[in-house]
Amino acid sequence: MRVDNQMKQAYAWKIGNGSIPTSSTNWVQGKCPEVKDHINLRQSALAQVSDFLSPNPLQWNRLAIFRFFQPSVANQIIQMELLVNPSSDEIYWKLHKTGNYCVKSGYSFFLALNSDACDQGSQTDKFFKFLWAMSIMPKWKVFLWKILHNGLPLSSALIMRHIQVTDMCPLCGQEPETYQHLFRLCPLVQRVWASSSLGIRSTTNLSRPFHHWVKEFLILFIEQDGHSGSRLLTFVGILWEIWISKNNAIFRNDQVTNPSILHHIQQSASTRTTHTTFQKSDSYQIPTKPPDTPPGFLLAHIGQRKDNISQPILLVDGSWSPIDNNAGSAWVLSASLARGRAFFSKITSAFQTEALPLLHGLIWANNIGFSDLLVYTNSSLLILGLQ
């Protein structure tokens, strides 16, 4: 409705034969004209624009107009353009010389009308450019995006959608589960923030909405430490582990404690470090396959390019049964210190079967100091994902 009313401001009528009714058409600057108090409803309903035109030559009947309409409206009417060759009345777009609407003029019109909203939008766009440029795992970026758009399936949101769930926080069972409570006010979470390396007192400045609180810390850490600073990784990691611990408490009946959350944060540190180590410039390269490449395997280069230097080789492979979701996969690192590992698990796709050993192999390689690898895999999807 608001957009419709705004659009009417940019349209105008060109009067030809005056066949439109005066009281039921928005023909004066996008509005229905206001008549004088002594004009009764019947007169107003029966009047047509042609009643206020004088023929030969076609012009406005100023006397009739000022008798019938309020003075301010009458002045607007007599300034309206009449068609040179009288025909049916026409509506036109005032912001283009052809009288036809075009996207460019429409965009400029709404930009001028909503300049404040556009300013806020440009600031939001700038922040999300920061978000997508962060040197964090893609799933964390999506997680942050969901937080900032109230997109997480918290109990409060599920209840609003008429889904029957308990509204109490699964970590403490004391208060309803909201963004503010789960990530800031829950007693267990307060201890996690305070005992972390950040030392954040999550209960300060509670007047700030939760998503503003998150954005302020993200911007602070990016401005002071850059997109891959340790404080940024720790802050997002704590948010993520709180969310994972909450889900584990619901779906796995885990007993969540402050030490257990901190332990999970420490465990995931190697994954975070692996991601940032192998995410440098020119991280993912697809070099020409050497002649000794195993048959059926594709090759990707991970890390900083080091031409003419022998690279450690990480070979990953797996097999998956779509019938029962059983999967077997393994990784082998061929270097000065050869190492490998095999897995058997339930997995939901062939791609995950190939990705799982790659992840574990990269973590192990990173832990022993390798930052440059040649990866062999027979999964073209995995190769595309590494680009």
N, C-alpha and C positions, 0 to 999 in steps of 0.2 A: 504493500500500500504506500509506503514512504517513497519508494523508487517511482511508482506510478505518478504520485503527486509532483515529484521533482521533474519528471519528464515533461509534464504538462507546462511547466514554466518555459520550456524551450520550444514549444509548439505555438503556432498562432493561426488564426483564420484569415483567409482572403475572401471577402464577401463578393458574391456575384449576383445571383437573383434573390438572395436573402431568404431562402426557403427554410432555414433552420429556426426552431423555436427559441425565443429569448430566455425562457425560464428553466429549461431543462438541458441546456447545452453549455459546456464550459468554453464559450467562444470569445471571452474578453480576457486575454492574458492568462489562459488556463483556468479561469474561474467563471462561475455563473454570475452574471451582473446583478447588483443589488438595486432594486427599484425604490421609489419614494414611498413614504408611509401611507399616502392617500390612495395608492394603487391597490385595488382589491385582488384577491387570489384569482378570480375568474379572468379579470383583465390580463393579469400577468401570465396565466396559463395559455390564453388564446393568442397572445402577441407573437408575431414573427419578426425577424430582422427586417424583412421587406417593408414593414410598416414604418420604418425609420429611414427609408431611402427616398430620394427625389429623382425621377427619371429625367432624361434629356436636358443636360448631361447627367449621368449617374453620379450622385453625390449624397453625402449624409444630410438628413433633415435635422439641422442643429436644434431648431425650436422644439420639435417633437421629442428629440433625445433628452434635452434638459428638462422637459416637463415630466418625463417618464422615469428616468434613472437618477440616482444620487449624483451630485456634481462631480465627485472624483471619478466615478465610473463613466459619466458622460464625456469627460475630457479624454479618457482612454479610448472610448469608442470612436470619437471624431478623428482620432489620430490613426485609426486602423486603415490599412490600404484596401482600396476597392479594385476589382479586376477591370482592366481596360475594356475587354470584350466580355460583357456580362454573360455568365453561364451558371452552372451550379457552383455552390460555395466550395472552397478548397482549404484544406489544412496543410500547413507546410512547416518545415524545420527551420527556425530562425537563424541557426548558427552556421548555415552553409549557403553559399550563393545560389545553388541550384534549387534550394528549398527541400532537398531530400536528405534524409538522415544518413550519416556515415559514422563508422565506428570511431574514427579519429576525433571528430568534433564532439561525439557523445562522451568519449573518454575525457577530453579536456573539460567538458562541462561538469561532469561528476567530480573530476579532480579539484576544480575550483570550489564546488559546493562542499566537498568533504575534505578540505585541506588539513584539518586537525587530525582526522582519522587516518589520512594518508601519511602524515608525519609519524604517527604511532606505528603504522604499518611498516614504514621504511626502517624504523628502529628495530622492529621485530625481525624483519628480513635480515638486517645486519647481524643480529644475535644468532639467528639460525645458520648463517654463513660461518660464524665462529664454531657453532656446534658441529656442523658436518666436517669442518677442518680439523677437529680435535684428533690427536693421535691416540685414540682409544678404539676398542673393539667395536665393530659395526653394531652388534647386538646392544651394546651400551648406548650408542647414539640413538637407536630406536627406542630404547628404554627411557632415556632422558626426554625424547620427543613426546612419548606417551605421558610422562609425568607432567610436562609443561602444557599438555592439552587435555588433562584430566582423563586420560585414556586407559588407565590401569583398572582392572576389574576388582576394585575394593568392595567390601561389603556394603558400604553406603551407596555406591553406584548400582550394585546388583539389586538392592532392595528397591531403589527408585524404578528399576525396570521390572518390578514385581517378581523377582526371583527369590524364592524362599531360602534364605541363608541366615545364620546367626550374625548379628551386627557387632558382636563383641570382638575386640582385638585378640587374635589367636596367640599372641606372645605373652600378654599379661592378663587377659580376661577381665580387665577392670573398666575399660572405656570403649565406646563404639569405635570401630575402625574407620578412621578418616585419614586423609593424607597427612594432616598436621599431627595427628596422634601417632600413626604408625611410624613415621619417619623422624619425628622430633620429640613427642611428649611421652611416649611409652617409657616407663621406668627402665626397662631393659635397654632400650635404644639410647636413652640419655647416657647410660653408663658406657655404651659402645662408643658414642661420639667423644665423651670425656676422656676415655682411656686410650683412644687412638692417637696416632702421632700428630693429628691436627689439633687435638685438645679443644674441640668445639663445645661450647655450652649451648645445646640446642634449644633451651628454654628461654633464651634471651630474645627480646624484640618480637614477642608473639603477635603483635598487631600486624606484622607483615604476613600476607598470604603465603602459603607454603611454596607455590611455584615462583614467587618473587624472591623468597629466601634462597631457593636453589640457584636461580639465575644470578643473584648478587655474588654468591660464592664462586660460581663458575667464571664469571667475568673477572672477579678479583684474582683468581689463580691464573687465568689466561694472561691478564695484563702484567702480572708480576713474574710469572714463571714460564710463559709460553704455552703452546698447545700440547706439549708433551711433558710438562712439569710433574714431579712426583706428587705434589699436593693435589693436583687435578685428578690424577689417577686414583689416589687414595680416597678422595671425596666421592667420586662416582662409584668406586669399588664398594664403599660402605653402604651407599644407597642400594646398590645391586644386591649385596649380601643380606641386607635387611629384608628385601623383597623375597629372595630365595629362601631365607630362614622362615619367613612367614608362610610361604607355600609348603615348605617341608613340614611345618607344624600341622598344617591342615591335611595334607595328602599322605604324609608318611608317619604322622603321629610322633615326630621327633620332639625330644625335650630340648628346647632352645635355651641356651644360657649365654651370658656375656662372653665367657671364654670360648664357647663353641663358635660364636659368630666371628670373634677375632681370629680363631684358628682357620676358619673358612677364608677369611680375608687374606691371611698369610699364604694359604694354599693357592689361592687364585693369583697371587703376586707373580708367580713364575709365568702363568699364562699371559698376564698383562705385559710383563717384561719381554716375553717372546714376541708378542705382537708389535711392540714399539721397536724392538731391535731389528726385526725384519721388515719394518715399514719405512725405511729411509728412502731417499731419492734413488730412482732407478732400482727399486726393490725387486720388481717382478719382471724378469726378462726371459724371452724364449729364444735361446741361442740355437745355432745350427747343430743338429744332432751329430755327434761324432760317430765314426763307423762302428764302434763297439757297443752302440746302444742296444739293449736287449730287444729282441723282436716283439712288436706289438706295443712297445712302451713309448710314451711321449716324455719330453724333457722340458723342465722349467728351471730358470736360474733365480735363486732368492738371495737377496742381500745386495751389497754394493759390488758393482762390476769390478773385477780384477782380471784384466786380460792377461793371457799367457801364463796364468798361475793355476796349478792343479787344484781342483775343488773337491772337497769331501762329497760323496754321493749318498743321498738318502733315497732308498727304494721302498715304495709302499705298494701294497696290493691287498685285495680282499675278495671274498666270495659271499654272496647273500642269497638266501632262499626266500622268495616272496610268499611262499606257502605258509611257513611257520615263523618267518622273520628271524631265523637263526643266521648268524653271520660269523665268519672267521676272517681276521685281518692281521697284518703284521707289518712291521717296519724294520729295515736293516740299514745301518749307517756304515758305509765303507770309508774308513779313514785310518789315521795312525792307530786309533783305538777302536776296533770294530765292535759294534754292539747292535743288538736287535731285541725285539719283543713281539709276542703274538697275543692275540685277544680272541675270546669267544664270547659273544653277547647277543642279546636281542636288539635288533636295529630295524628301523622302519623304511629304509631305502638303500639302494645300491650306492648312492652318492655318499651317505653317511659312513658306509662300510669302508670307502676309500679315504674319506676325510679324517676319520678317527685315528688311524695310524700316523697320518701326516702330522696331526696336532701333537701327538705324543712324541713323535720323532723330533719335531722342531723344539719342543720343550727340553728334551734330553740334550739335543745338540747345543742349544743356547746355554744350558746349565754348565756344560763343560767348555764353553768359550767360543764355539763356532758361530760366526755371524754371516757366513757366505756358504751356500750349498747349491748343488745340482740335485734336483728332485726328479726321479723317474716314477711315472704312474701310467697306467693304461686307461685312466679316466679323463676324457676330453673335457668334461664339465669341471673337473678339479683344476685342469690347466687353465681354463677360462677364468675360474675364480681367482687364480693367482696373478692374473694379468693386471 
